[in-house]
Amino acid sequence: MATVIRLARHGAKKRPYYHIVVTDSRNARNSGNVLEVVGKYDPMLARDNEKRVILKIDEIKAWMAKGAKPSDRVYRFLANAGVVAKREIPNQTKKNLQSEKTLQKIKDKADKLAKIAEEKAAAEAAAKAAAEAPVAETPTETTEA
């Protein structure tokens, strides 16, 4: 049996209150067929209120040792309580910015064009220097008529 630790919704309309329950993963969220209630979550309370999330840490650890997997939201509660390690947040590219790979390609292309322009300027300078070099004058013959 695949067990999960997840939220089960209780409370009135527009006044949610959740129980953190251990249940079979095939059961519906509010089926009532739970193995154990291991905590409570009241999203209506302020974030800094200590009664917002109440966890039975020992029971949760016991269920996780048996193979129960927490849902994403419950995992976040457990990470904030220090029971599990926090998940890494992947560094995503902003939509208005280019990726690192694209920026590197642009930089490489600019470097290549700069190198070509530098070589061209050096060649032009060498040609100009050669043209300005003193040319040996040849004596002109004068003819007497």
Buried (B, 14 or more C-beta within 10 A) or exposed (E): EEBBBBBBEEEEEEEBBBBBBBBEEEBEEEEEEBBBBBBBBBEEEEEEEEEBBEBBEEBBBBBBEEEBBBBEEBBBBBBEEEBBEEEEEEEEEEEEEEEEEEEEEEEEEEEEEEEEEEEEEEEEEEEEEEEEEEEEEEEEEEEEE
